[in-house]
Amino acid sequence: MLLRQISSLRPTAAPLVLLLFLSSPAPAKDSTCYGSTRNGRLENGVKLPGEGANFVSYGRLPALAGRTYVHSKVRDVIIDAYRWLETEQPGKVYKYAETGFAEGGQLKPHKTHRNGLSVDFMVPVVDAQGRSVHLPTHPLNRYGYNIELDQSGRYEGYKIDYEALGAHLAGLHKAARKQGVGIWRVIFDPALQPYLYRTRYGDYVRKNIDIPTTRSWVRHDEHYHVDFVAKCKPM
């Protein structure tokens, strides 16, 4: 039908319209995950945008290396949560970190991040003047992963913005429910968790999100790890 409509156009217009029709991108396919976060893979992974109104990636080089791909539903959850935060936490800025490869598989040095459902987020911080800023991530500090915060969440002139952190976790949970996926767990340093629960989002987070109180093999102080739940096929 569309081709017949194109052929009925003036001779000078038809080739141009046909070219635009043939060159338009195909609709993006939904992702398919296989296995688990520890032993899995991903098909049709999608790349997270490098930046938005209130968020940025942790680095251009890791993104170019293909380390910022996720399941399409996880991408939608992340973007929806950031959009909600624009009005819930105006003026706050956020930064995501490691996610995974487009095809999944091992993302060294992580034990998980293998099927598009694992995402690391750098902790939101404020500077000495109380302004919301990004935790510095660059090659010299292994894009933030070598940063060590003290037992209250301070590092040099930065300190964790627990209110912004609680809002982000609440936003991720709300967005996940809307997208029909879940949050399996969030890994965050047990020593810092009490500060999170003292925020106005603390009760919501405690009731709706599992944050283990046993320390992981990596401290998870400068970042928090989120594992999402979606329907995955067996390996």
Secondary structure, DSSP 8 states (H G I E B T S, - for coil): -HHHHHHTS-TTTHHHHHHHHHHS-------EEEE-SSSEEEES-EE--SB-SSEEES-HHHHHTT--EE-HHHHHHHHHHHHHHHHHSTT--EEE-----TTB---TT-SS--SS-EEEEE--EE-TTS-EE-----GGGTTTTT----TTSEETTEEE-HHHHHHHHHHHHHHHHHHT-EEEEEE--TTTHHHHHTSTTHHHHHHH----SS--SS--SSEEEEEEE---B--
